[in-house]
Amino acid sequence: QVQLVESGGGLVQPGGSLRLSCAASGISFSNYAMGWYRQAPGKQREMVATIGSGDSTNYADSVKGRFTVSRDNAKNTVYLQMNSLKPEDTAVYSCNANTLFTTYWGQGTQVTVSS
């Protein structure tokens, strides 16, 4: 059974930092591209950052220079380090794992940026 479990969300003040984790099980993790996506209330889900099986990364323009995605294949975990957080970063953050043939999603973790 495939599971993606996100953790690390919470309430943080503007300018603060959070580190999200997504632990995967039931898949051959190193073969999967991993991604972080977010969905704010009333908005469509958007890509935040992705990291390929070869560690290539891609970021949304809105988070470049502030967020960093990384992976630890030994721990089957992908991370999203979020710095200089803004109120507009408030959303449910979900991770996904995908190959050409398969996509899996986690349940998501809430990130709220507010003073």
N, CA and C of each residue as an Amber inpcrd file, in Angstrom:
protein
   345
   0.8430000  -1.1880000   0.0000000   0.0000000   0.0000000   0.0000000
   0.8870000   1.2500000   0.0000000   0.5900000   2.1480000  -0.9330000
   1.3810000   3.3650000  -1.0510000   0.8680000   4.4060000  -0.0640000
   1.8050000   5.0380000   0.6410000   1.4410000   6.1390000   1.5430000
   2.4380000   7.2720000   1.3890000   1.8970000   8.4750000   1.3170000
   2.6980000   9.6950000   1.3900000   2.1520000  10.4860000   2.5670000
   2.9990000  10.7390000   3.5510000   2.5460000  11.3990000   4.7740000
   3.3350000  12.6780000   4.9810000   2.6090000  13.8020000   4.8910000
   3.2460000  15.1060000   5.0900000   3.2260000  15.4960000   6.5690000
   4.2230000  16.2640000   6.9550000   4.2790000  16.8000000   8.3150000
   5.0580000  18.1100000   8.2920000   4.9450000  18.8590000   9.3880000
   5.7240000  20.0840000   9.5270000   4.9520000  21.3670000   9.3150000
   3.6970000  21.2640000   8.9490000   2.9040000  22.4700000   8.7750000
   2.5650000  23.1160000  10.1060000   1.9650000  24.3010000  10.0190000
   1.5790000  24.9950000  11.2420000   1.3610000  26.4640000  11.0010000
   1.2950000  27.2000000  12.0960000   1.0990000  28.6430000  12.0590000
   2.4500000  29.3300000  12.2600000   2.7650000  30.2720000  11.3980000
   4.0330000  30.9820000  11.4810000   3.8000000  32.4420000  11.1310000
   4.5780000  33.3120000  11.7230000   4.4660000  34.7380000  11.4280000
   5.1220000  35.0680000  10.0920000   4.6750000  36.1400000   9.4450000
   5.3450000  36.5750000   8.2080000   6.8410000  36.7590000   8.4360000
   7.6160000  36.2930000   7.4780000   9.0660000  36.3350000   7.5990000
   9.6660000  35.1010000   8.2360000   8.8270000  34.2550000   8.7810000
   9.2990000  33.0530000   9.4540000   9.6030000  31.9160000   8.4970000
   9.9660000  30.7690000   9.0920000  10.3580000  29.6010000   8.3040000
   9.6260000  28.3610000   8.8030000   9.4330000  27.4350000   7.8950000
   8.9240000  26.1090000   8.2040000   9.6270000  25.1020000   7.2990000
   9.7300000  23.8770000   7.7980000  10.2540000  22.7950000   6.9760000
   9.2270000  21.6920000   6.9100000   8.7390000  21.4360000   5.7130000
   7.7830000  20.3540000   5.4970000   8.5280000  19.0790000   5.1250000
   7.9810000  17.9630000   5.5630000   8.5170000  16.6490000   5.1990000
   7.4110000  15.8080000   4.5980000   7.7720000  14.9370000   3.7000000
   6.8300000  13.9740000   3.1180000   7.5220000  12.6210000   3.1010000
   7.0370000  11.7270000   3.9400000   7.6060000  10.3900000   4.0310000
   6.8050000   9.4280000   3.1690000   7.4920000   8.7140000   2.3080000
   6.8410000   7.7920000   1.3820000   7.0850000   6.3450000   1.7850000
   6.0930000   5.5190000   1.5580000   6.2430000   4.0760000   1.7570000
   5.4490000   3.3560000   0.6730000   5.8840000   2.1340000   0.3690000
   5.1670000   1.3410000  -0.6220000   5.5700000   1.6160000  -2.0530000
   6.5750000   2.4690000  -2.2560000   7.0640000   2.7450000  -3.6060000
   8.5840000   2.6530000  -3.6100000   9.1250000   2.4780000  -4.7990000
  10.5790000   2.5250000  -4.9680000  10.9460000   4.0030000  -5.1030000
  11.1460000   4.6200000  -3.9550000  11.1940000   6.0750000  -3.8510000
  12.1950000   6.7110000  -4.8230000  13.3610000   6.1460000  -4.9460000
  14.4110000   6.7790000  -5.7530000  14.0400000   6.8640000  -7.2270000
  13.0680000   6.0830000  -7.6600000  12.6550000   6.0850000  -9.0600000
  11.5870000   7.1350000  -9.3700000  11.0920000   7.7930000  -8.3390000
   9.9810000   8.7160000  -8.5010000  10.4460000  10.1720000  -8.4700000
   9.8660000  10.9710000  -9.3540000   9.9420000  12.4110000  -9.2020000
   8.9810000  12.8050000  -8.0890000   9.3990000  13.7460000  -7.2680000
   8.5760000  14.1830000  -6.1370000   8.2390000  15.6510000  -6.2870000
   7.0580000  16.0050000  -5.8370000   6.6490000  17.3920000  -5.9740000
   5.8840000  17.8830000  -4.7670000   5.9500000  19.1800000  -4.5700000
   5.1250000  19.8610000  -3.5690000   4.1520000  20.7700000  -4.3020000
   2.8970000  20.6980000  -3.9000000   1.8400000  21.5020000  -4.4860000
   1.0820000  22.1670000  -3.3390000   0.3670000  23.2270000  -3.6480000
  -0.4230000  23.8770000  -2.6050000  -1.7560000  24.3530000  -3.1780000
  -2.7240000  24.4270000  -2.2830000  -4.0380000  24.9180000  -2.6690000
  -4.5650000  25.8220000  -1.5690000  -4.7910000  27.0630000  -1.9360000
  -5.3680000  28.0270000  -1.0060000  -6.8860000  28.0270000  -1.1730000
  -7.6220000  28.4660000  -0.1590000  -9.0880000  28.4860000  -0.2560000
  -9.5530000  29.2740000  -1.4760000 -10.4340000  28.6670000  -2.2500000
 -10.9910000  29.3420000  -3.4140000 -10.0780000  29.4170000  -4.6120000
  -8.9100000  28.7710000  -4.5290000  -7.9630000  28.8170000  -5.6430000
  -7.6520000  27.4120000  -6.1350000  -7.1320000  27.3420000  -7.3390000
  -6.7230000  26.0590000  -7.8870000  -5.3970000  25.6160000  -7.2710000
  -5.2040000  24.3040000  -7.2690000  -3.9320000  23.7770000  -6.8060000
  -2.8250000  24.2160000  -7.7550000  -1.6740000  24.5720000  -7.1900000
  -0.5560000  25.0090000  -8.0110000   0.7220000  24.2870000  -7.5920000
   1.5900000  24.1190000  -8.5620000   2.8960000  23.5270000  -8.2860000
   3.7400000  24.5200000  -7.5140000   4.4210000  24.0390000  -6.4940000
   5.3410000  24.8530000  -5.7120000   6.7820000  24.5250000  -6.0930000
   7.1250000  23.2430000  -6.0340000   8.4910000  22.8180000  -6.3300000
   8.4840000  21.3370000  -6.6610000   9.3750000  20.9490000  -7.5520000
   9.5340000  19.5340000  -7.8770000  11.0100000  19.1710000  -7.8560000
  11.2640000  17.8930000  -7.6110000  12.6310000  17.3730000  -7.6640000
  12.5890000  16.0270000  -8.3490000  13.3890000  15.8810000  -9.3820000
  13.3790000  14.6560000 -10.1540000  14.1730000  13.5430000  -9.4850000
  14.0860000  12.3720000 -10.0940000  14.8410000  11.2400000  -9.5630000
  16.3390000  11.4810000  -9.6610000  16.7250000  12.3690000 -10.5630000
  18.1320000  12.7390000 -10.6960000  18.4830000  14.0250000  -9.9870000
  17.5800000  14.4780000  -9.1090000  17.7710000  15.6640000  -8.2680000
  17.6430000  17.0000000  -9.0070000  17.1660000  16.9950000 -10.2390000
  16.8830000  18.2790000 -10.8850000  15.6830000  18.9170000 -10.1970000
  15.7080000  20.2300000 -10.0600000  14.6500000  20.9210000  -9.3350000
  13.9790000  21.9710000 -10.2140000  12.7410000  22.2830000  -9.8300000
  11.9690000  23.2980000 -10.5270000  11.0960000  23.9960000  -9.4890000
  10.9670000  25.3190000  -9.6170000  10.2110000  26.0920000  -8.6390000
   9.2150000  27.0200000  -9.3230000   8.1220000  27.2570000  -8.6450000
   7.2130000  28.3090000  -9.0740000   7.9200000  29.6440000  -8.8970000
   7.6370000  30.5870000  -9.7870000   8.2870000  31.8950000  -9.7120000
   8.0320000  32.5630000  -8.3550000   6.8660000  32.3210000  -7.7930000
   6.4840000  32.9900000  -6.5550000   7.2970000  32.5470000  -5.3420000
   8.0050000  31.4140000  -5.4540000   8.7600000  30.9010000  -4.3010000
  10.2540000  30.8360000  -4.5580000  10.6790000  31.1600000  -5.7690000
  12.1080000  31.0920000  -6.0830000  12.9050000  31.9980000  -5.1490000
  14.0050000  31.4460000  -4.6340000  14.8390000  32.2020000  -3.7190000
  14.3960000  32.1280000  -2.2730000  13.1970000  31.6040000  -2.0340000
  12.6960000  31.4930000  -0.6590000  12.5190000  30.0380000  -0.2270000
  12.1250000  29.1790000  -1.1590000  11.8630000  27.7680000  -0.8520000
  12.9450000  26.8990000  -1.4730000  13.2410000  25.7950000  -0.8000000
  14.2000000  24.8250000  -1.3090000  13.6420000  23.4210000  -1.1420000
  13.6130000  22.6800000  -2.2450000  13.1660000  21.2930000  -2.1960000
  14.3830000  20.3800000  -2.2010000  14.3140000  19.3080000  -1.4240000
  15.4140000  18.3360000  -1.3820000  14.8400000  16.9570000  -1.0900000
  15.6340000  15.9430000  -1.3060000  15.1760000  14.5830000  -1.0390000
  16.2850000  13.7810000  -0.3970000  15.8900000  12.8010000   0.4040000
  16.8100000  11.8500000   1.0180000  16.3070000  10.4610000   0.6540000
  16.9220000   9.8670000  -0.3390000  16.4550000   8.5660000  -0.8150000
  16.6430000   7.4680000   0.2370000  17.6260000   7.6280000   1.1200000
  17.8300000   6.6320000   2.1740000  16.6800000   6.6330000   3.1780000
  16.0240000   7.7940000   3.3220000  14.9050000   7.9100000   4.2660000
  13.5490000   7.9420000   3.5600000  13.5450000   7.8010000   2.2390000
  12.2960000   7.8620000   1.4610000  11.5030000   9.1230000   1.7900000
  12.1920000  10.2460000   1.8650000  11.5640000  11.4840000   2.3100000
  11.9670000  12.6440000   1.4070000  10.9910000  13.5010000   1.1340000
  11.2420000  14.7420000   0.4120000  10.9110000  15.8920000   1.3500000
  11.6850000  16.9650000   1.2450000  11.5490000  18.0980000   2.1420000
  11.2440000  19.3660000   1.3510000  10.6150000  20.3080000   2.0280000
  10.4340000  21.6440000   1.4760000  10.7890000  22.6360000   2.5750000
  11.9400000  23.2720000   2.4300000  12.3450000  24.3150000   3.3570000
  11.7630000  25.6240000   2.8690000  10.9730000  26.2640000   3.7190000
  10.2850000  27.4910000   3.3400000  10.7690000  28.6210000   4.2380000
  11.3940000  29.6020000   3.6390000  11.9090000  30.7660000   4.3680000
  11.1970000  32.0220000   3.9000000  11.3220000  33.0770000   4.6860000
  10.7100000  34.3760000   4.3300000   9.2520000  34.2150000   3.9440000
   8.5240000  33.4990000   4.7620000   7.1250000  33.1940000   4.4360000
   6.2670000  34.4470000   4.4190000   5.2960000  34.4400000   3.5190000
   4.3760000  35.5510000   3.3240000   2.9470000  35.0680000   3.5640000
   2.0500000  35.9780000   3.8960000   0.6500000  35.5620000   4.0760000
   0.0860000  34.8350000   2.8530000   0.5200000  35.2200000   1.6750000
   0.0260000  34.5650000   0.4670000   0.5400000  33.1490000   0.2840000
   1.4470000  32.7100000   1.1330000   1.8780000  31.3150000   1.1160000
   0.9190000  30.4090000   1.8950000  -0.0550000  30.9880000   2.5380000
  -1.0260000  30.2080000   3.2990000  -1.8070000  29.2760000   2.3760000
  -1.7840000  27.9880000   2.6820000  -2.4390000  26.9840000   1.8410000
  -2.2730000  25.6100000   2.4850000  -2.9660000  24.6360000   1.9200000
  -2.6890000  23.2390000   2.2280000  -1.6140000  22.7640000   1.2560000
  -0.5380000  22.2450000   1.8160000   0.5900000  21.7820000   1.0180000
   0.5560000  20.2590000   0.9360000   0.6280000  19.7460000  -0.2850000
   0.5880000  18.3010000  -0.5020000   1.7980000  17.8750000  -1.3120000
   2.2450000  16.6740000  -1.0440000   3.3260000  16.1460000  -1.8680000
   2.7720000  15.1040000  -2.8300000   3.4570000  14.9280000  -3.9340000
   3.0930000  13.8420000  -4.8340000   4.3310000  13.1290000  -5.3190000
   4.1000000  11.9190000  -5.7350000   5.1480000  11.0660000  -6.2730000
   4.6880000  10.5940000  -7.6360000   5.5280000  10.7370000  -8.6370000
   5.0470000  10.3490000  -9.9530000   6.1490000   9.7900000 -10.8360000
   5.7060000   8.8880000 -11.7050000   6.5070000   8.4170000 -12.8180000
   5.6850000   8.6920000 -14.0710000   6.1050000   8.1760000 -15.1950000
   5.3320000   8.3370000 -16.4270000   3.9700000   7.6580000 -16.3290000
   3.8680000   6.6760000 -15.4450000   2.6860000   5.8200000 -15.4320000
   1.8270000   5.9780000 -14.1930000   2.3580000   6.5470000 -13.1530000
   1.6650000   6.5260000 -11.8660000   1.8570000   7.8390000 -11.1290000
   0.8070000   8.2700000 -10.4370000   0.9070000   9.4330000  -9.5560000
   0.2110000   9.1240000  -8.2440000   0.8770000   9.4610000  -7.1650000
   0.2930000   9.3100000  -5.8300000   0.3240000  10.6610000  -5.1240000
  -0.6630000  10.8580000  -4.2430000  -0.7750000  12.1070000  -3.4930000
  -0.8640000  11.8270000  -2.0000000  -0.3030000  12.7370000  -1.2280000
  -0.5060000  12.7080000   0.2100000  -1.7630000  13.4710000   0.5740000
  -2.0740000  13.4740000   1.8860000  -3.2940000  14.1130000   2.3660000
  -3.1390000  15.6240000   2.5180000  -1.9320000  16.0690000   2.7140000
  -1.6870000  17.4940000   2.8400000  -1.4730000  17.9420000   4.2720000
  -0.8060000  19.0920000   4.4080000  -0.5870000  19.7000000   5.7180000
  -0.8310000  21.2050000   5.5950000  -1.4970000  21.7590000   6.5830000
  -1.8820000  23.1680000   6.5280000  -0.7080000  24.0530000   6.9260000
  -0.4630000  25.0660000   6.1280000   0.4990000  26.1170000   6.4530000
  -0.2580000  27.4400000   6.5000000  -0.1630000  28.1200000   7.6330000
  -0.8280000  29.4020000   7.8020000   0.2110000  30.4450000   8.1870000
   0.2830000  31.4970000   7.3940000   1.2310000  32.5790000   7.6570000
   0.4250000  33.8110000   8.0640000   0.5380000  34.1640000   9.3180000
  -0.2770000  35.2480000   9.8340000   0.3550000  35.8170000  11.0980000
   0.1560000  37.0980000  11.2930000   0.6280000  37.7350000  12.5230000
  -0.4820000  37.7500000  13.5750000
